Amino acid sequence: QVQLVESGGGLVQAGGSLRLSCAASKRPFSSYVMGWFRQAPGKEREFVAHITWRAGSTSYADSVKGRFTISRDNAKNTVYLQMNSLKPEDTAVYYCAAYDSNTGYRYDYWGQGTQVTVSS
């Protein structure tokens, strides 16, 4: 079991940047995949990006490619989401999540979320 805690959300103007952090309560196993999701009011939760803990391989939703970057710091057990060129449509609660690829492909662990608001 691993607990995830997000931080770094806030209010920013369109075109601005924010960096979200997701701290894990213990070092993720090398088989873990760490992801970021978001949910805007009245919409379903959607995938944003993920990174494999072992190799650092990344994947992004088309809507954020070229603007967002996911990364990890093994020493700090932390995953980051650097968000640049933010748009009002990026406004959402952002969630960090994780799963162990040795046991399946469903995200089993979730953080509490952090609000990101982009003003126009």
N, CA and C of each residue as an Amber inpcrd file, in Angstrom:
protein
   360
   0.8410000  -1.1870000   0.0000000   0.0000000   0.0000000   0.0000000
   0.8780000   1.2380000   0.0000000   0.5210000   2.2070000  -0.8160000
   1.2750000   3.4520000  -0.8630000   0.2830000   4.6120000  -0.8370000
   0.5780000   5.6150000  -0.0470000  -0.2410000   6.8330000  -0.0100000
   0.3920000   7.8910000  -0.9080000  -0.4600000   8.6430000  -1.5770000
  -0.0080000   9.6840000  -2.4950000  -0.5760000  11.0270000  -2.0520000
   0.2700000  12.0350000  -2.0270000  -0.1610000  13.3690000  -1.6230000
   0.2720000  14.3740000  -2.6830000  -0.7160000  15.0430000  -3.2790000
  -0.4300000  16.0520000  -4.2960000  -0.2840000  17.4330000  -3.6580000
   0.4520000  18.2730000  -4.3320000   0.5800000  19.6740000  -3.9380000
   0.9740000  20.4850000  -5.1630000   0.8710000  21.8110000  -5.0150000
   1.3330000  22.6850000  -6.0890000   0.2450000  23.3170000  -6.9220000
  -0.9980000  22.9730000  -6.6600000  -2.0760000  23.5970000  -7.4110000
  -2.2610000  25.0560000  -7.0330000  -3.1010000  25.7440000  -7.7990000
  -3.3590000  27.1390000  -7.5010000  -4.0290000  27.8490000  -8.6450000
  -4.0370000  29.1630000  -8.5650000  -4.6510000  30.0180000  -9.5790000
  -3.5460000  30.6510000 -10.4190000  -3.6790000  30.5700000 -11.7310000
  -2.6770000  31.1280000 -12.6250000  -3.3830000  31.7020000 -13.8470000
  -2.7800000  32.6940000 -14.4460000  -3.3470000  33.2670000 -15.6620000
  -3.0150000  32.3940000 -16.8690000  -3.8560000  32.4990000 -17.8770000
  -3.5960000  31.7710000 -19.1180000  -2.2020000  32.1160000 -19.6370000
  -1.4940000  31.0890000 -20.0970000  -0.1330000  31.2600000 -20.5590000
   0.9100000  31.0320000 -19.4800000   0.4630000  30.9460000 -18.2520000
   1.3740000  30.7540000 -17.1360000   1.7450000  29.3000000 -16.9270000
   2.4860000  29.0600000 -15.8340000   2.9950000  27.7250000 -15.5290000
   2.7370000  27.3650000 -14.0740000   2.6280000  26.0800000 -13.8380000
   2.5500000  25.5220000 -12.4930000   3.2760000  24.1910000 -12.4950000
   3.8050000  23.8080000 -11.3320000   4.3830000  22.4840000 -11.1960000
   3.6760000  21.7630000 -10.0570000   3.0700000  20.6420000 -10.3870000
   2.4290000  19.8000000  -9.3840000   3.4150000  18.7450000  -8.8980000
   3.2840000  18.4030000  -7.6290000   4.1060000  17.3570000  -7.0440000
   3.2230000  16.2640000  -6.4690000   3.6990000  15.0510000  -6.5090000
   3.0020000  13.9100000  -5.9250000   4.0190000  13.1220000  -5.1150000
   3.8980000  13.1930000  -3.8070000   4.8340000  12.5100000  -2.9220000
   4.2500000  11.1730000  -2.4910000   5.0230000  10.1260000  -2.6760000
   4.6040000   8.7920000  -2.2530000   5.1060000   8.5170000  -0.8400000
   4.2940000   7.7830000  -0.0720000   4.6360000   7.5300000   1.3370000
   5.8240000   6.5900000   1.4840000   6.1200000   5.8510000   0.4470000
   7.2850000   4.9850000   0.4550000   7.7590000   4.8320000  -0.9800000
   8.9710000   4.3120000  -1.1150000   9.5450000   4.1970000  -2.4480000
   8.7000000   3.2380000  -3.2880000   8.1900000   3.7290000  -4.4330000
   7.4320000   2.8330000  -5.3050000   8.2990000   1.6920000  -5.8180000
   7.7100000   0.5320000  -5.9560000   8.4350000  -0.5790000  -6.5510000
   8.7940000  -0.2250000  -7.9920000   9.8340000  -0.8540000  -8.4920000
  10.2880000  -0.5410000  -9.8480000   9.2260000  -0.8610000 -10.8890000
   8.2620000  -1.6830000 -10.5350000   7.2080000  -2.0600000 -11.4750000
   6.0300000  -1.0720000 -11.4750000   6.1130000  -0.0430000 -10.6740000
   4.9970000   0.9000000 -10.5810000   4.9380000   1.8210000 -11.8090000
   3.6990000   2.1920000 -12.1230000   3.4240000   3.2410000 -13.1010000
   2.7110000   4.3630000 -12.3570000   3.2050000   5.5760000 -12.5090000
   2.6310000   6.7330000 -11.8350000   1.9330000   7.6100000 -12.8740000
   0.7200000   8.0200000 -12.5590000  -0.0270000   8.8030000 -13.5330000
  -0.6320000  10.0620000 -12.9500000  -0.9560000  10.9770000 -13.8280000
  -1.7250000  12.1760000 -13.4760000  -3.0380000  12.1340000 -14.2660000
  -4.1160000  12.4430000 -13.5600000  -5.4330000  12.5440000 -14.1550000
  -6.0230000  13.8870000 -13.7490000  -7.0840000  14.2970000 -14.4290000
  -7.7680000  15.5210000 -14.0420000  -9.2590000  15.3710000 -14.2670000
 -10.0000000  16.1390000 -13.4810000 -11.4550000  16.1410000 -13.6110000
 -11.9700000  17.5610000 -13.4870000 -12.5830000  18.0380000 -14.5540000
 -13.1870000  19.3610000 -14.5650000 -14.6470000  19.2510000 -14.1140000
 -15.2240000  20.3350000 -13.6280000 -16.6220000  20.2910000 -13.1750000
 -17.5490000  19.8080000 -14.2830000 -18.3700000  18.8340000 -13.9540000
 -19.3430000  18.3240000 -14.9040000 -18.7760000  17.4000000 -15.9590000
 -17.4960000  17.0830000 -15.8370000 -16.8740000  16.2070000 -16.8380000
 -16.3120000  14.9580000 -16.1690000 -16.0410000  13.9580000 -16.9880000
 -15.4430000  12.7430000 -16.4610000 -13.9410000  12.9450000 -16.2410000
 -13.4280000  12.1380000 -15.3560000 -11.9900000  12.1780000 -15.1220000
 -11.2580000  11.7170000 -16.3770000 -10.1670000  12.3910000 -16.7040000
  -9.4220000  12.0310000 -17.9100000  -7.9370000  11.8740000 -17.6160000
  -7.3200000  11.0230000 -18.4000000  -5.8850000  10.7780000 -18.3030000
  -5.1150000  11.9860000 -18.7960000  -4.0320000  12.3080000 -18.0980000
  -3.1720000  13.4190000 -18.5050000  -1.8010000  12.9060000 -18.9500000
  -1.1590000  12.1230000 -18.0790000   0.1840000  11.6320000 -18.3940000
   0.5410000  10.5040000 -17.4410000   1.5050000   9.6810000 -17.8510000
   2.0380000   8.6980000 -16.9130000   3.5220000   8.4970000 -17.1590000
   4.1660000   7.9140000 -16.1550000   5.5890000   7.6230000 -16.2240000
   5.8440000   6.2930000 -15.5280000   6.6920000   5.4730000 -16.1140000
   7.0640000   4.2210000 -15.4610000   8.2020000   4.4960000 -14.4920000
   8.0840000   3.9190000 -13.2940000   9.0660000   4.2500000 -12.2650000
  10.4540000   3.7490000 -12.6310000  10.5250000   2.5610000 -13.2290000
  11.8310000   1.9470000 -13.5020000  12.5620000   2.6610000 -14.6280000
  11.9210000   2.7770000 -15.7720000  12.6150000   3.2870000 -16.9560000
  12.3560000   4.7690000 -17.2130000  11.3230000   5.3050000 -16.5720000
  11.0090000   6.7050000 -16.8360000  10.3470000   6.9340000 -18.1700000
   9.7560000   5.8970000 -18.7410000   9.0300000   6.0560000 -20.0010000
   7.7570000   6.8560000 -19.7570000   7.4390000   7.7320000 -20.7000000
   6.3080000   8.6320000 -20.4960000   5.2710000   8.5110000 -21.6070000
   4.0620000   8.9370000 -21.2760000   2.9720000   8.9990000 -22.2350000
   2.0880000  10.1770000 -21.8590000   1.5130000  10.8330000 -22.8740000
   0.7130000  12.0310000 -22.6310000  -0.6060000  11.9970000 -23.4160000
  -1.5950000  12.6460000 -22.8600000  -2.8190000  12.8910000 -23.6170000
  -2.5010000  13.9030000 -24.7120000  -3.1950000  13.7840000 -25.8300000
  -2.9440000  14.7030000 -26.9400000  -3.1510000  16.1630000 -26.5370000
  -4.0940000  16.3900000 -25.6440000  -4.4450000  17.7610000 -25.2600000
  -3.3300000  18.4790000 -24.5020000  -2.3620000  17.7320000 -23.9760000
  -1.3020000  18.3630000 -23.1810000   0.0890000  18.1640000 -23.7730000
   0.1960000  17.3940000 -24.8480000   1.5050000  17.1420000 -25.4590000
   2.1660000  18.4500000 -25.8480000   3.4390000  18.5460000 -25.5330000
   4.1930000  19.7480000 -25.8630000   4.0710000  20.8630000 -24.8370000
   3.1210000  20.7180000 -23.8990000   2.9370000  21.7440000 -22.8650000
   3.2350000  21.2080000 -21.4650000   2.9120000  19.9480000 -21.2230000
   3.1030000  19.3460000 -19.9030000   4.2590000  18.3530000 -19.9700000
   4.9700000  18.2390000 -18.8590000   6.0570000  17.2700000 -18.7540000
   5.9560000  16.5430000 -17.4210000   5.9340000  15.2220000 -17.4790000
   5.9230000  14.4110000 -16.2610000   7.3420000  13.9120000 -16.0080000
   7.7300000  13.8960000 -14.7390000   9.0710000  13.4300000 -14.3840000
   9.0270000  12.8330000 -12.9880000  10.1090000  12.1820000 -12.5990000
  10.1590000  11.5860000 -11.2620000  11.5130000  11.8380000 -10.6410000
  11.5120000  11.8630000  -9.3170000  12.7440000  11.9840000  -8.5390000
  12.8110000  10.7610000  -7.6420000  13.6440000   9.8120000  -8.0100000
  13.7170000   8.5590000  -7.2630000  14.1110000   8.7940000  -5.8020000
  15.0060000   9.7140000  -5.5800000  15.5060000   9.9450000  -4.2200000
  14.4190000  10.5050000  -3.3040000  13.4860000  11.2370000  -3.8870000
  12.4350000  11.8680000  -3.0820000  11.0980000  11.1260000  -3.1700000
  11.0650000  10.0250000  -3.9100000   9.8030000   9.2750000  -4.0870000
   8.6860000  10.1960000  -4.5760000   9.0070000  11.0620000  -5.4980000
   8.0810000  12.1130000  -5.9300000   7.9890000  12.1430000  -7.4530000
   6.7660000  12.3670000  -7.9100000   6.4920000  12.5590000  -9.3320000
   6.0210000  13.9910000  -9.5270000   6.4480000  14.5900000 -10.6220000
   6.1000000  15.9750000 -10.9060000   5.3200000  16.0730000 -12.2160000
   4.5160000  17.1180000 -12.3020000   3.8650000  17.4660000 -13.5600000
   4.1120000  18.9510000 -13.7920000   5.0260000  19.2450000 -14.7030000
   5.2950000  20.6230000 -15.0730000   4.3180000  21.0230000 -16.1550000
   3.5530000  22.0640000 -15.8800000   2.5040000  22.5030000 -16.7980000
   2.8310000  23.9050000 -17.2900000   3.0830000  24.0230000 -18.5770000
   3.3950000  25.3090000 -19.1990000   2.3010000  25.6970000 -20.1850000
   2.2980000  26.9570000 -20.5660000   1.3180000  27.4610000 -21.5410000
  -0.0950000  27.0380000 -21.1670000  -0.4260000  27.2550000 -19.9170000
  -1.7140000  26.8010000 -19.4190000  -2.8700000  27.5470000 -20.0860000
  -3.9690000  26.8160000 -20.2610000  -5.1690000  27.3420000 -20.8980000
  -6.3340000  27.2370000 -19.9170000  -7.3580000  28.0630000 -20.0960000
  -8.5270000  27.9460000 -19.2100000  -9.1180000  26.5350000 -19.1900000
  -9.0460000  25.8420000 -20.3000000  -9.5900000  24.4820000 -20.3440000
  -8.7560000  23.4610000 -19.5650000  -7.6230000  23.8830000 -19.0540000
  -6.8360000  23.0120000 -18.1660000  -7.3450000  23.0750000 -16.7230000
  -8.2820000  23.9550000 -16.4620000  -8.8570000  24.0720000 -15.1200000
  -9.5220000  22.7690000 -14.7090000  -9.1020000  22.2300000 -13.5650000
  -9.6060000  20.9390000 -13.0920000  -8.9760000  20.6190000 -11.7470000
  -9.5040000  19.5840000 -11.1140000  -8.8010000  18.9750000  -9.9870000
  -7.8690000  17.9140000 -10.5710000  -6.6070000  18.0100000 -10.2040000
  -5.6010000  17.0870000 -10.7140000  -5.2860000  16.0330000  -9.6550000
  -5.2940000  14.7850000 -10.0910000  -5.0610000  13.6670000  -9.1990000
  -3.8210000  12.8910000  -9.6170000  -3.0710000  12.4760000  -8.6350000
  -1.9550000  11.5630000  -8.8430000  -2.4570000  10.1440000  -8.5620000
  -1.9630000   9.1850000  -9.3160000  -2.3960000   7.8100000  -9.1330000
  -1.2390000   6.8580000  -9.4500000  -1.3850000   5.6190000  -8.9930000
  -0.3290000   4.6370000  -9.2190000  -0.8980000   3.2290000  -9.3030000
  -0.1900000   2.3790000 -10.0150000  -0.5100000   0.9520000 -10.0000000
   0.7690000   0.1600000 -10.1950000   0.6680000  -1.0790000  -9.7500000
   1.7870000  -2.0000000  -9.8800000   1.5570000  -2.8320000 -11.1460000
   2.3990000  -2.6660000 -12.1190000   2.2070000  -3.3590000 -13.3880000
   2.3920000  -4.8730000 -13.2530000   2.9290000  -5.3360000 -12.1260000
   3.0450000  -6.7790000 -11.9070000   1.7100000  -7.4150000 -11.5450000
   0.7550000  -6.6000000 -11.1300000  -0.5240000  -7.1460000 -10.6600000
  -1.7050000  -6.7210000 -11.5220000  -1.4710000  -5.8990000 -12.5180000
  -2.5820000  -5.4870000 -13.3720000  -2.3360000  -4.1370000 -13.9860000
  -3.3980000  -3.5420000 -14.5380000  -3.2640000  -2.2570000 -15.2190000
  -4.2860000  -1.2390000 -14.7330000  -4.8220000  -1.4730000 -13.5640000
  -5.7930000  -0.5340000 -12.9950000  -5.0930000   0.2980000 -11.9340000
  -5.3610000   1.5910000 -11.9840000  -4.7880000   2.4760000 -10.9760000
  -5.4700000   2.2050000  -9.6380000  -4.7050000   1.6740000  -8.7010000
  -5.2550000   1.2760000  -7.4000000  -5.0820000   2.3400000  -6.3260000
  -4.1220000   3.1940000  -6.5050000  -3.7940000   4.1780000  -5.4630000
  -4.0090000   5.5830000  -6.0100000  -4.6930000   6.3910000  -5.2110000
  -5.0380000   7.7510000  -5.6350000  -4.7510000   8.7590000  -4.5420000
  -4.3330000   9.9430000  -4.9480000  -4.2130000  11.0400000  -4.0080000
  -5.5320000  11.7520000  -3.8520000  -5.5210000  12.8110000  -3.0260000
  -6.7560000  13.5220000  -2.7190000  -7.0960000  14.5930000  -3.7390000
  -6.1330000  14.9320000  -4.5890000  -6.3600000  15.9240000  -5.6270000
  -5.9050000  17.3120000  -5.2370000  -5.5580000  18.0930000  -6.2390000
  -5.1780000  19.4840000  -6.0320000  -5.8130000  20.3240000  -7.1370000
  -6.3860000  21.4590000  -6.7470000  -7.1320000  22.2910000  -7.6900000
  -6.1840000  23.1560000  -8.5140000  -6.4070000  23.1480000  -9.8120000
  -5.7050000  24.0520000 -10.7250000  -6.7590000  24.8980000 -11.4270000
  -6.6270000  26.2090000 -11.3260000  -7.5600000  27.1240000 -11.9630000
  -6.7850000  28.0780000 -12.8670000  -7.1550000  28.1130000 -14.1290000
  -6.4860000  28.9710000 -15.1030000  -7.4800000  30.0380000 -15.5470000
  -7.1450000  31.2660000 -15.2770000  -8.0320000  32.3740000 -15.6440000
  -7.6770000  32.9160000 -17.0260000  -8.6900000  33.3930000 -17.7170000
  -8.4680000  33.9080000 -19.0830000  -8.1530000  35.3860000 -19.0870000
